[in-house]
C-alpha cells in the first residue's frame, strides 16, 4: 500500500523535478513527509509569492516546469501574483496547494476558499485532485500543459485526506518529448517572397525567441540573411548584442532612437513576438508590412496585425526560411547605416561622474562577463537597462515586460544563482521593489548562494513619481523612508556596502563578486536624466519624424 502523497512525489520525480519552492502548512504534512523520503529538495522561502517567482524563473531558464508548494487559503492566494507573472511571461510552472479534507468536514469552512476557481483565470489549467488513483495521470497532464506552447502555470489542489489516503500502487506515465510542427511550405514561400521584395527589411526578436530550445537557430538566421535586427525588452540576448547587425532595443513604444530604423523599414520580420509585451512599435496606416514568425498565430491587436505568418517550431522554421533567402537579399543591409548614430545616442554620457542610470548600466556591463546574469525588478531603471545594456547570450538579462510586477527581481536572481553557481548573478532592484520581497535575503543566505543584490535608492516609487511630473500633476504621495540597507543586509547574515562615490562603484562590485556569498550593494540614483533624455530629448526628435 502507498499514500496519495507518495504517489504525488513519485510522479514529480518521474517528471524530473529536483526541487520544490514554497511554504507548506498542516494540510501538506503528508506531502512534506513524502518529499523528505524522496530525491527532491524542499526550498523553504519566506513568502509564497517569492516561491512562485522562483518556480516561474526556474521554468523560464530551463524550459521545464518549476514547482511550488503552499498550504490552503491565505498561502495559496499568495501565489496569485506569481501565477499571473508566469501566465503573461509564458513560463512553465506547476503550483501545488493544500486543502481541507473533502471526504469529511471536521473543521467546517475554516480557512476554506475556492482556490481552484480563483486560479482558473490565472492559469492554463486549475484542478482539484479527488482520488489518489488520479494522481499519476493528473500530474503528467499538468506538466504537459505547462510546458507546451504557449508555456504557463498549472494549478493542482491536493486535499489533505486525499494526500493521506492509502491505496494500491498506480503506474506512473513516462514523459515524452514534445515535438512541434514546422511551418508549411506555402507559408514559408509567401514570407520569403515578401522579404525578398523588401527594400528596407528589419528583424525584431521578441519574448518567445528566448526559449532555451530556439536560440542557436535564431543566431544562424541573422548570420545567413544579414538583415539588421532590434529586440523587445524580453527578446534581449536571443542574438548576441555584440554583433554588427544589432540596432538596439525598443524600451519604449515609439519616438526612441531605435525607432529611426523602425520608421524607415518597409518590412519588419517579428520573431517570437508576444503581444503581452508593451508594444515595441505601433502598426498603423502607411507603416511597414509585418511578417510574424512564431510558435503560435499572432494575436491581432489594434497596434499589431501582421500581413503574413510563419507558424511552427521557430528554430526549424527559420532554418527553412533562411534556405530560401540566403544570398538573395540585395537590400538586406539598407538600414544598417543608421546603426552607428542610434547606438551612439543611446550610449551618450555613460561615463559622467554621477549616479545616473547610464553610468550604472555602463559600470555593471564592465564587471559582468558575457555569461553573467542580471535579474531586474520593475522600476524606472528597467527602461535604462533595456535600452543601454548590451547582452551577449540568451537569458542573461531577466526582466519582466509582461505583468511587470515589482518584487520579482530578488527571487528570480536567486534561482539563476542556484541553477548556475559558477556564473556571476546580480539582482537589480529599486528600493520600492526590493522591500516587497527583501525577506528572501534570509533564504539566499541559508542556501549559501553567491549573489550580488544592487539596491538603487531614491526613497520613492520613482517611475510613478516621474510620470506624475511628466503629466504635470503635483508631487504627492510617492515618497517613503528606508532602513539602513547595509545594516539590514547584515542582520540576515549577508554583507552590505553603501557606495557614495561613483568612482568606487565598479571596484565595490568586483569585490562583492570575488568575496562570494550574498552581498547587498546600495547606491543612490540621479533620475534627472529621465526628464532630459526620455522626455525632452525624445520630444525634440518628434518634429524630425513629422517632417520626414
KOLTORTI-348878 format. One line per field, with one value per residue (C-alpha): residue number from 1; residue in three letters; x, y, z. Coordinates in nm, 4 decimals. Layout:
n: (NUM/...)
res: (ALA/...)
xx: (X/...)
yy: (Y/...)
zz: (Z/...)
//
This chain:
n: (1/2/3/4/5/6/7/8/9/10/11/12/13/14/15/16/17/18/19/20/21/22/23/24/25/26/27/28/29/30/31/32/33/34/35/36/37/38/39/40/41/42/43/44/45/46/47/48/49/50/51/52/53/54/55/56/57/58/59/60/61/62/63/64/65/66/67/68/69/70/71/72/73/74/75/76/77/78/79/80/81/82/83/84/85/86/87/88/89/90/91/92/93/94/95/96/97/98/99/100/101/102/103/104/105/106/107/108/109/110/111/112/113/114/115/116/117/118/119/120/121/122/123/124/125/126/127/128/129/130/131/132/133/134/135/136/137/138/139/140/141/142/143/144/145/146/147/148/149/150/151/152/153/154/155/156/157/158/159/160/161/162/163/164/165/166/167/168/169/170/171/172/173/174/175/176/177/178/179/180/181/182/183/184/185/186/187/188/189/190/191/192/193/194/195/196/197/198/199/200/201/202/203/204/205/206/207/208/209/210/211/212/213/214/215/216/217/218/219/220/221/222/223/224/225/226/227/228/229/230/231/232/233/234/235/236/237/238/239/240/241/242/243/244/245/246/247/248/249/250/251/252/253/254/255/256/257/258/259/260/261/262/263/264/265/266/267/268/269/270/271/272/273/274/275/276/277/278/279/280/281/282/283/284/285/286/287/288/289/290/291/292/293/294/295/296/297/298/299/300/301/302/303/304/305/306/307/308/309/310/311/312/313/314/315/316/317/318/319/320/321/322/323/324/325/326/327/328/329/330/331/332/333/334/335/336/337/338/339/340/341/342/343/344/345/346/347/348/349/350/351/352/353/354/355/356/357/358/359/360/361/362/363/364/365/366/367/368/369/370/371/372/373/374/375/376/377/378/379/380/381/382/383/384/385/386/387/388/389/390/391/392/393/394/395/396/397/398/399/400/401/402/403/404/405/406/407/408/409/410/411/412/413/414/415/416/417/418/419/420/421/422/423/424/425/426/427/428/429/430/431/432/433/434/435/436/437/438/439/440/441/442/443/444/445/446/447/448/449/450/451/452/453/454/455/456/457/458/459/460/461/462/463/464/465/466/467/468/469/470/471/472/473/474/475/476/477/478/479/480/481/482/483/484/485/486/487/488/489/490/491/492/493/494/495/496/497/498/499/500/501/502/503/504/505/506/507/508/509/510/511/512/513/514/515/516/517/518/519/520/521/522/523/524/525/526/527/528/529/530/531/532/533/534/535/536/537/538/539/540/541/542/543/544/545/546/547/548)
res: (UNK/UNK/UNK/UNK/UNK/UNK/UNK/UNK/UNK/UNK/UNK/UNK/UNK/UNK/UNK/UNK/UNK/UNK/UNK/UNK/UNK/UNK/UNK/UNK/UNK/UNK/UNK/UNK/UNK/UNK/UNK/UNK/UNK/UNK/UNK/UNK/UNK/UNK/UNK/UNK/UNK/UNK/UNK/UNK/UNK/UNK/UNK/UNK/UNK/UNK/UNK/UNK/UNK/UNK/UNK/UNK/UNK/UNK/UNK/UNK/UNK/UNK/UNK/UNK/UNK/UNK/UNK/UNK/UNK/UNK/UNK/UNK/UNK/UNK/UNK/UNK/UNK/UNK/UNK/UNK/UNK/UNK/UNK/UNK/UNK/UNK/UNK/UNK/UNK/UNK/UNK/UNK/UNK/UNK/UNK/UNK/UNK/UNK/UNK/UNK/UNK/UNK/UNK/UNK/UNK/UNK/UNK/UNK/UNK/UNK/UNK/UNK/UNK/UNK/UNK/UNK/UNK/UNK/UNK/UNK/UNK/UNK/UNK/UNK/UNK/UNK/UNK/UNK/UNK/UNK/UNK/UNK/UNK/UNK/UNK/UNK/UNK/UNK/UNK/UNK/UNK/UNK/UNK/UNK/UNK/UNK/UNK/UNK/UNK/UNK/UNK/UNK/UNK/UNK/UNK/UNK/UNK/UNK/UNK/UNK/UNK/UNK/UNK/UNK/UNK/UNK/UNK/UNK/UNK/UNK/UNK/UNK/UNK/UNK/UNK/UNK/UNK/UNK/UNK/UNK/UNK/UNK/UNK/UNK/UNK/UNK/UNK/UNK/UNK/UNK/UNK/UNK/UNK/UNK/UNK/UNK/UNK/UNK/UNK/UNK/UNK/UNK/UNK/UNK/UNK/UNK/UNK/UNK/UNK/UNK/UNK/UNK/UNK/UNK/UNK/UNK/UNK/UNK/UNK/UNK/UNK/UNK/UNK/UNK/UNK/UNK/UNK/UNK/UNK/UNK/UNK/UNK/UNK/UNK/UNK/UNK/UNK/UNK/UNK/UNK/UNK/UNK/UNK/UNK/UNK/UNK/UNK/UNK/UNK/UNK/UNK/UNK/UNK/UNK/UNK/UNK/UNK/UNK/UNK/UNK/UNK/UNK/UNK/UNK/UNK/UNK/UNK/UNK/UNK/UNK/UNK/UNK/UNK/UNK/UNK/UNK/UNK/UNK/UNK/UNK/UNK/UNK/UNK/UNK/UNK/UNK/UNK/UNK/UNK/UNK/UNK/UNK/UNK/UNK/UNK/UNK/UNK/UNK/UNK/UNK/UNK/UNK/UNK/UNK/UNK/UNK/UNK/UNK/UNK/UNK/UNK/UNK/UNK/UNK/UNK/UNK/UNK/UNK/UNK/UNK/UNK/UNK/UNK/UNK/UNK/UNK/UNK/UNK/UNK/UNK/UNK/UNK/UNK/UNK/UNK/UNK/UNK/UNK/UNK/UNK/UNK/UNK/UNK/UNK/UNK/UNK/UNK/UNK/UNK/UNK/UNK/UNK/UNK/UNK/UNK/UNK/UNK/UNK/UNK/UNK/UNK/UNK/UNK/UNK/UNK/UNK/UNK/UNK/UNK/UNK/UNK/UNK/UNK/UNK/UNK/UNK/UNK/UNK/UNK/UNK/UNK/UNK/UNK/UNK/UNK/UNK/UNK/UNK/UNK/UNK/UNK/UNK/UNK/UNK/UNK/UNK/UNK/UNK/UNK/UNK/UNK/UNK/UNK/UNK/UNK/UNK/UNK/UNK/UNK/UNK/UNK/UNK/UNK/UNK/UNK/UNK/UNK/UNK/UNK/UNK/UNK/UNK/UNK/UNK/UNK/UNK/UNK/UNK/UNK/UNK/UNK/UNK/UNK/UNK/UNK/UNK/UNK/UNK/UNK/UNK/UNK/UNK/UNK/UNK/UNK/UNK/UNK/UNK/UNK/UNK/UNK/UNK/UNK/UNK/UNK/UNK/UNK/UNK/UNK/UNK/UNK/UNK/UNK/UNK/UNK/UNK/UNK/UNK/UNK/UNK/UNK/UNK/UNK/UNK/UNK/UNK/UNK/UNK/UNK/UNK/UNK/UNK/UNK/UNK/UNK/UNK/UNK/UNK/UNK/UNK/UNK/UNK/UNK/UNK/UNK/UNK/UNK/UNK/UNK/UNK/UNK/UNK/UNK/UNK/UNK/UNK/UNK/UNK/UNK/UNK/UNK/UNK/UNK/UNK/UNK/UNK/UNK/UNK/UNK/UNK/UNK/UNK/UNK/UNK/UNK/UNK/UNK/UNK/UNK/UNK/UNK/UNK/UNK/UNK/UNK/UNK/UNK/UNK/UNK/UNK/UNK/UNK/UNK/UNK/UNK/UNK/UNK/UNK)
xx: (0.0000/0.1039/-0.0366/-0.1660/0.1219/0.3741/0.2124/0.2319/0.6014/0.6840/0.5020/0.7023/1.0288/0.9091/0.8874/1.2470/1.1609/1.4703/1.3428/1.0178/0.9913/0.7400/0.5940/0.3927/0.1098/-0.0599/-0.2658/0.0614/0.2256/0.1838/0.3351/0.6259/0.6970/0.6905/0.9325/1.1626/1.1918/1.2469/1.5294/1.3576/1.4928/1.2391/1.3462/1.1715/1.1032/0.9828/0.6781/0.4656/0.4852/0.8629/0.8230/0.6037/0.8503/1.1298/0.9375/0.8406/1.2002/1.3185/1.0784/1.1925/1.5598/1.5324/1.2216/1.0988/0.8149/0.9266/0.7226/0.5988/0.4008/0.1784/-0.0995/-0.4659/-0.6407/-0.4011/-0.0917/-0.2492/-0.3828/-0.0336/0.0622/-0.1753/0.0751/0.3312/0.0692/-0.0053/0.3708/0.4138/0.0970/0.1812/0.5526/0.4976/0.6953/0.6129/0.5209/0.3169/0.1630/0.0501/-0.1704/-0.3352/-0.6976/-0.9116/-1.0459/-1.3219/-1.4437/-1.5490/-1.5764/-1.4482/-1.3392/-1.6441/-1.5475/-1.2402/-0.9824/-1.1670/-1.1530/-1.2325/-0.8715/-0.9295/-1.1897/-0.9614/-0.6751/-0.8677/-0.8245/-0.4566/-0.3531/-0.3708/-0.5369/-0.6637/-0.7862/-0.8623/-0.7388/-1.0270/-0.8726/-0.5210/-0.5618/-0.5908/-0.2575/-0.0148/-0.2306/-0.3186/0.0469/0.1523/-0.1218/-0.0265/0.3358/0.2414/0.0064/0.2502/0.5305/0.3587/0.3327/0.2382/0.4037/0.2490/0.1292/-0.0912/-0.2556/-0.3245/-0.5090/-0.4482/-0.6858/-0.5238/-0.7396/-0.6608/-0.2898/-0.3157/-0.5384/-0.3803/-0.4259/-0.2753/0.0298/-0.0644/0.1641/0.3420/0.3265/0.6571/0.7030/0.7745/0.9439/0.7132/0.7618/0.6393/0.5455/0.7461/0.5766/0.4183/0.5967/0.3216/0.3682/0.7473/0.7313/0.4882/0.7065/1.0241/0.8698/0.7738/1.1214/1.2985/1.0895/1.1531/1.3700/1.4397/1.3867/1.4330/1.4224/1.2717/1.3175/1.0528/0.9887/0.9214/1.2547/1.4296/1.3017/1.6063/1.5337/1.5490/1.8472/2.1153/1.8896/1.7899/2.1531/2.2160/1.9211/2.0741/2.4151/2.2699/2.0357/2.2474/1.9347/1.9803/1.7756/1.6378/1.4772/1.1924/1.2794/1.2163/1.3814/1.7228/2.0019/1.8367/2.1094/2.4356/2.4094/2.7754/2.7028/2.7489/2.3835/2.2307/2.0314/1.9086/1.6237/1.2755/1.2369/0.9596/0.6756/0.7749/0.9992/1.3179/1.6315/1.5864/1.2561/1.4534/1.5153/1.1625/1.0081/1.2131/1.1592/0.9142/0.9025/0.9546/1.0005/0.8966/1.0362/0.8753/0.6752/0.4155/0.1707/0.1784/0.4799/0.4308/0.4313/0.7870/0.6390/0.2909/0.1477/-0.0706/-0.1700/0.1289/0.3582/0.5685/0.4277/0.4889/0.5778/0.5032/0.7253/0.6104/0.5190/0.1579/-0.0509/-0.0334/-0.2805/-0.4320/-0.4361/-0.5074/-0.1319/-0.0299/-0.1908/0.0664/0.0151/0.1885/0.2527/0.5032/0.3746/0.5603/0.8765/1.0759/1.4221/1.3484/1.1094/1.3832/1.6307/1.3854/1.3239/1.6983/1.7395/1.5034/1.6679/2.0427/2.2345/1.9162/1.8695/2.0498/1.8692/1.9322/2.1501/1.9682/1.9031/2.2425/2.3796/2.1531/2.3131/2.6117/2.4022/2.1362/2.3869/2.5918/2.2875/2.1802/2.5279/2.5777/2.7059/2.7512/3.0752/2.9825/3.0820/2.7267/2.4960/2.2982/2.1199/2.3542/2.6629/2.5182/2.4458/2.7911/2.9817/2.7712/2.8275/3.2020/3.2031/2.9645/3.1190/2.9408/2.7512/2.6746/2.3048/2.1164/1.7667/1.5780/1.2914/1.0456/1.1074/1.2443/1.5875/1.4370/1.3892/1.7532/1.8840/1.6586/1.7880/2.1533/2.2659/2.4227/2.3555/2.5867/2.3993/2.0359/1.8635/2.1369/1.9063/1.5946/1.3295/0.9523/0.7821/0.4576/0.2994/0.5801/0.5365/0.7512/0.9093/1.0274/1.3886/1.5482/1.3680/1.4479/1.8160/1.8225/1.7034/1.9585/2.2308/2.1026/2.1000/2.4321/2.6510/2.9693/2.8325/2.8078/2.4473/2.3126/1.9653/1.8921/1.6112/1.4736/1.4214/1.0434/1.0529/1.3316/1.1342/0.8407/1.0372/1.3514/1.2886/1.4218/1.7727/1.7467/1.6613/1.9577/2.1955/2.0559/2.1037/2.4623/2.4102/2.6674/2.4663/2.5083/2.1952/2.2065/1.9523/1.9031/1.7721/1.5621/1.3228/1.0213/0.8162/1.0312/0.8624/0.5175/0.6624/0.8326/0.5109/0.3271/0.5711/0.5564/0.1769/0.2130/0.0483/0.1743/0.4478/0.2361/0.2091/0.5064/0.7893/0.8857/1.1668/1.4103/1.6058/1.9839/2.0273/2.3795/2.2667/1.9541/2.1635/2.3986/2.1064/2.0315/2.3946/2.4704/2.7361/2.6458/2.8171/2.6959/2.8555/2.8633/3.1329/3.0510/3.4242/3.4262/3.1210/3.2979/3.5567/3.2846/3.1010/3.4210/3.4942/3.1367/3.1574/3.5069/3.4123/3.1297/2.8137/2.5250/2.6349/2.3957/2.5300/2.3314/2.3632/2.1750/2.0477/2.0196/1.6937/1.7165/1.8195/1.4639/1.3367/1.6385/1.6567/1.3245/1.1097/1.2902/1.5436/1.2924/1.0335/1.2878/1.3151/0.9398/0.9391/1.2030/0.9741/0.6778/0.8817/1.0193)
yy: (0.0000/0.3587/0.7042/0.9699/1.1969/0.9235/0.8912/1.2674/1.2900/0.9810/1.1413/1.4618/1.2634/1.0917/1.4378/1.5151/1.7593/1.8208/2.0967/2.2444/2.6053/2.7036/2.7230/2.4153/2.4142/2.1483/2.0393/1.9497/1.7471/1.4123/1.5669/1.7098/1.3653/1.2116/1.4799/1.4063/1.0445/1.1426/1.2815/1.6221/1.9236/2.1368/2.5023/2.6841/3.0503/3.3360/3.4267/3.2272/3.4977/3.4577/3.0803/3.1335/3.3820/3.1311/2.8409/3.0537/3.1677/2.8074/2.7314/3.0331/2.9373/2.5598/2.5167/2.2614/2.3479/2.4825/2.3594/2.5471/2.4252/2.6084/2.5406/2.6314/2.9700/3.2552/3.0637/2.9575/3.3058/3.4477/3.2596/3.4701/3.7343/3.4651/3.2773/3.5894/3.6526/3.3051/3.3254/3.6562/3.5778/3.2283/3.0497/2.6817/2.6246/2.3792/2.5108/2.2562/2.3756/2.2003/2.1990/2.0739/1.7221/1.6716/1.3314/1.4807/1.8314/1.8232/2.1906/2.3201/2.6172/2.7290/2.8758/2.7284/2.9414/2.8157/2.8410/2.6374/2.8903/3.1821/3.0270/2.9484/3.2916/3.2967/2.9537/2.7222/2.4584/2.4512/2.1232/1.9588/1.6020/1.3954/1.0472/0.9063/0.6871/1.0043/1.1468/1.0000/1.0954/1.4355/1.5209/1.4081/1.6193/1.9181/1.9073/1.8564/2.1556/2.3756/2.3035/2.3024/2.6240/2.8727/2.7709/2.8851/2.7920/2.4993/2.4642/2.1375/2.1290/1.8214/1.7936/1.6589/1.3479/1.2507/1.3019/1.0767/0.8093/0.4672/0.2983/0.0404/0.1338/0.3146/0.3020/0.6257/0.7649/0.8202/1.1748/1.2065/1.4726/1.7471/1.7830/2.0989/2.1171/2.3228/2.5897/2.4817/2.5299/2.7638/2.9936/2.9849/3.0660/3.3538/3.5038/3.4567/3.6415/3.9373/3.9525/3.9239/4.2099/4.4406/4.7461/4.8184/4.4977/4.4791/4.1888/4.2040/3.9409/3.9117/3.7232/3.3794/3.3903/3.3459/2.9917/2.7750/2.5460/2.8206/3.0478/2.8773/2.8589/3.2223/3.3389/3.1393/3.3078/3.6506/3.5357/3.3816/3.6663/3.9609/4.1642/4.4177/4.3466/4.5020/4.3360/4.3841/4.4085/4.0373/3.9440/4.0776/3.8250/3.5981/3.7058/3.8368/4.2147/4.2465/4.1577/4.4333/4.3946/4.4892/4.8139/4.8477/4.7517/4.9016/5.0004/5.2440/5.2050/5.4971/5.8042/5.6432/5.6344/5.2713/5.3831/5.5747/5.2344/5.1089/5.4183/5.3757/4.9994/4.8831/4.5288/4.4043/4.0325/3.9742/3.6543/3.5290/3.8457/3.8101/4.0968/4.0590/4.2901/4.6630/4.7339/4.7745/4.9567/5.0560/4.9442/5.1931/5.3344/5.3816/5.1839/4.8793/4.5399/4.2707/3.9015/3.7173/3.4157/3.2363/2.9180/3.0284/3.2550/3.6253/3.7795/4.0566/4.3853/4.7476/4.8023/4.4644/4.2944/4.1067/4.0588/3.7169/3.4438/3.1586/2.9337/2.6370/2.5491/2.8707/2.7164/2.4742/2.7257/2.9904/2.7406/2.6600/3.0332/3.1067/2.8284/3.0261/3.3650/3.3220/3.5109/3.6514/3.9738/4.2639/4.5132/4.3233/4.5953/4.9007/5.0286/4.9435/5.2942/5.4164/5.1829/5.3933/5.7047/5.5073/5.3312/5.6478/5.8397/5.5568/5.5286/5.9062/6.0413/5.6923/5.7773/6.1007/6.1229/6.0983/5.8209/5.8423/5.5349/5.5400/5.5266/5.2437/5.0402/5.1151/5.0063/4.6951/4.5830/4.6135/4.3865/4.1259/3.8564/3.7528/3.4780/3.6853/3.7135/4.0248/3.9837/4.3129/4.4092/4.6653/5.0359/5.3320/5.1711/4.8849/5.1180/5.2240/4.8677/4.7613/5.0494/5.0555/4.7123/4.5039/4.1304/3.8666/3.5483/3.4444/3.4778/3.6876/3.9852/3.8631/4.1299/4.1248/4.3382/4.1395/4.1582/4.3992/4.3250/4.4618/4.2153/3.9554/4.0653/3.9124/3.5726/3.5449/3.6137/3.3539/3.0818/3.1878/3.1551/2.8114/2.6875/2.8469/2.8635/2.9254/3.2351/3.5902/3.6712/4.0089/4.1192/4.4825/4.6343/4.9723/5.0411/5.0022/4.6654/4.5289/4.5818/4.3831/4.0582/4.1621/3.8897/3.6413/3.7623/3.5146/3.2372/3.3296/3.3291/2.9982/2.8395/2.9706/3.1370/3.3534/3.6613/4.0372/4.2414/4.6007/4.8287/5.1571/5.4129/5.7188/5.6944/5.6898/5.4879/5.6527/5.5576/5.6668/5.9843/6.0599/6.0018/6.2192/6.5005/6.4421/6.4672/6.7883/6.6603/6.7891/6.5809/6.3899/6.0523/5.8648/5.9053/5.6903/5.6206/5.3303/5.1242/5.1379/4.8817/4.7829/4.7029/4.5395/4.3002/4.2303/4.1434/3.8487/3.7348/3.8916/4.1511/4.5109/4.8105/5.1641/5.3405/5.7205/5.7828/5.6649/5.6230/5.3344/5.1562/4.9092/4.8220/4.7540/4.5249/4.3362/4.2854/4.1759/3.9081/3.7998/3.7692/3.5226/3.4778/3.7227/4.0865/4.3833/4.6972/5.0168/5.3159/5.6439/5.7399/6.0675/6.0417/6.3890/6.2025/6.0703/6.4177/6.5211/6.2086/6.0266/6.3399/6.6474/6.4790/6.2384/6.5152/6.7128/6.4132/6.4214/6.7242/6.5473/6.2437/6.4556/6.6338/6.3074)
zz: (0.0000/-0.0613/0.0183/-0.2155/-0.1168/-0.2056/-0.5477/-0.5959/-0.5106/-0.7196/-1.0127/-0.9618/-0.9573/-1.2744/-1.4345/-1.3382/-1.0577/-0.8457/-0.6123/-0.4877/-0.3664/-0.1049/0.2440/0.3475/0.6008/0.8079/0.5062/0.3288/0.6049/0.4291/0.1155/0.3179/0.4648/0.1170/-0.0049/0.2913/0.1752/-0.1905/-0.4040/-0.4245/-0.2332/-0.0459/-0.0755/0.2065/0.1271/0.3496/0.1407/-0.1003/-0.3663/-0.3772/-0.4142/-0.7202/-0.8730/-0.8157/-0.9701/-1.2708/-1.3266/-1.2994/-1.5853/-1.7843/-1.7633/-1.8088/-2.0225/-1.7656/-1.5260/-1.1893/-0.8925/-0.5858/-0.2848/-0.0383/0.2041/0.1535/0.1768/0.2517/0.1433/-0.1847/-0.2583/-0.2115/-0.5287/-0.7395/-0.8495/-0.9320/-1.1337/-1.3387/-1.3757/-1.5267/-1.7377/-1.9040/-1.9208/-2.0722/-1.8008/-1.7328/-1.3677/-1.1573/-0.8346/-0.5740/-0.2902/0.0037/0.1103/0.3965/0.3640/0.1091/0.2315/0.5639/0.7074/1.0653/1.0579/0.8707/0.6472/0.8466/0.6031/0.3047/-0.0101/-0.3595/-0.4733/-0.7888/-0.9063/-0.8184/-1.0172/-1.3350/-1.4980/-1.3949/-1.5238/-1.8243/-1.6047/-1.2440/-1.0981/-0.7638/-0.7179/-0.5752/-0.5788/-0.5236/-0.8314/-1.0442/-0.9314/-1.1922/-1.4910/-1.3450/-1.2795/-1.6275/-1.7844/-1.5671/-1.6800/-2.0445/-2.0426/-1.8507/-2.0957/-2.4335/-2.6336/-2.5093/-2.1728/-1.8462/-1.4970/-1.3920/-1.0512/-0.8678/-0.5353/-0.3187/-0.0191/0.2968/0.3183/-0.0420/0.0342/0.3414/0.1872/0.1404/-0.1953/-0.4262/-0.6308/-0.9525/-1.2564/-1.3473/-1.7006/-1.8745/-2.0125/-2.3823/-2.5908/-2.7139/-3.0884/-3.2570/-3.6260/-3.8740/-4.0806/-4.4088/-4.7416/-4.8575/-4.5552/-4.5899/-4.9620/-4.9043/-4.6312/-4.8345/-5.1299/-4.9086/-4.7539/-5.0888/-5.2276/-4.9316/-4.9901/-4.6215/-4.4173/-4.0399/-3.7937/-3.4451/-3.1728/-2.9032/-2.5813/-2.7337/-2.9179/-2.5834/-2.5262/-2.4414/-2.7399/-3.0041/-2.9626/-3.1787/-3.4866/-3.4394/-3.4400/-3.7574/-3.9291/-3.8657/-3.9884/-4.3049/-4.4037/-4.2800/-4.2008/-3.9152/-3.6031/-3.2881/-2.9882/-2.7475/-2.3788/-2.3220/-2.6507/-2.5460/-2.5732/-2.8281/-3.0693/-2.9217/-2.8890/-2.9834/-3.3448/-3.6033/-3.7064/-3.3686/-3.3916/-3.0334/-2.8023/-2.8063/-2.4426/-2.5402/-2.7893/-3.0124/-3.0527/-2.9180/-3.1327/-3.2390/-3.3891/-3.6538/-3.8143/-3.7448/-3.9053/-4.2218/-4.2576/-4.5224/-4.3773/-4.0228/-3.9605/-3.5986/-3.4495/-3.1310/-3.0694/-2.7950/-2.7552/-2.3771/-2.4006/-2.4126/-2.7887/-2.9226/-3.2212/-3.3297/-3.6620/-3.8415/-4.1779/-4.4037/-4.1746/-4.2599/-4.3502/-4.0878/-4.1204/-3.7941/-3.7195/-3.4045/-3.2253/-3.2379/-3.4645/-3.3939/-3.1554/-3.3657/-3.1771/-3.2613/-3.2806/-3.4295/-3.7306/-3.9437/-4.3176/-4.3251/-4.0667/-4.0361/-3.7587/-3.6065/-3.4188/-3.4557/-3.4958/-3.7839/-3.9425/-3.9508/-4.0947/-4.3756/-4.4321/-4.4450/-4.7038/-4.9271/-4.8642/-4.8198/-5.0873/-5.2417/-5.0425/-5.2110/-4.9854/-4.6598/-4.5050/-4.6377/-4.2829/-4.1368/-4.1959/-3.9121/-3.6585/-3.5512/-3.4824/-3.2895/-3.0651/-3.0120/-2.8905/-2.6596/-2.5071/-2.4695/-2.1368/-1.9922/-1.8100/-1.6321/-1.2657/-1.1393/-1.0264/-1.3487/-1.4847/-1.7858/-1.5605/-1.3517/-1.6671/-1.8100/-1.4988/-1.4424/-1.8024/-1.7438/-1.4366/-1.5794/-1.8026/-2.1220/-1.9348/-1.6254/-1.5395/-1.4331/-1.2875/-1.2864/-1.0648/-1.2005/-1.1821/-1.3735/-1.4060/-1.6118/-1.9101/-1.8906/-1.8713/-2.1586/-2.3753/-2.2758/-2.1524/-2.4303/-2.3968/-2.5425/-2.4511/-2.4281/-2.0910/-1.9321/-1.8732/-1.6952/-1.6900/-1.6879/-1.9523/-1.9366/-1.5902/-1.4944/-1.1263/-0.8504/-0.6093/-0.8623/-0.9085/-0.5985/-0.6178/-0.9897/-0.9272/-0.6511/-0.8881/-1.1502/-0.8868/-0.7845/-1.1445/-1.2459/-0.9321/-1.1321/-1.3088/-1.1788/-1.0892/-0.9803/-0.8712/-0.9574/-0.7537/-0.6691/-0.3016/-0.3504/-0.5276/-0.3092/0.0124/-0.1295/-0.1004/0.0867/0.3463/0.0904/0.1767/0.4624/0.2165/-0.0049/0.2942/0.4241/0.0803/0.0711/-0.2659/-0.4390/-0.5251/-0.5506/-0.4792/-0.6059/-0.4381/-0.6243/-0.3771/-0.4482/-0.1492/-0.3795/-0.6214/-0.8847/-1.2101/-1.0926/-0.9446/-1.2781/-1.4748/-1.2232/-1.3034/-1.6812/-1.6696/-1.4662/-1.1504/-0.8142/-0.6476/-0.3967/-0.2250/-0.3782/-0.1262/0.1711/0.4161/0.4026/0.6503/0.6626/0.3844/0.4918/0.8461/0.7063/0.4946/0.7831/1.0104/0.7781/0.7740/0.4350/0.3616/0.2846/0.1250/0.0614/-0.2378/-0.2143/-0.4778/-0.8318/-0.8934/-0.6443/-0.7858/-1.0158/-0.7516/-0.4937/-0.7361/-0.8205/-0.4515/-0.3863/-0.6549/-0.5550/-0.1881/-0.2561/-0.0537/-0.0527/-0.0785/-0.0915/-0.2607/-0.2030/-0.4395/-0.4831/-0.8279/-1.0161/-1.2081/-1.3626/-1.6784/-1.7081/-1.7930/-2.0022/-2.2199/-2.2080/-2.2339/-2.3695/-2.5978/-2.7491/-2.7823/-2.9856/-3.2179/-3.2858/-3.5246/-3.7364/-3.7567/-3.8629/-4.1310/-4.2767)
//
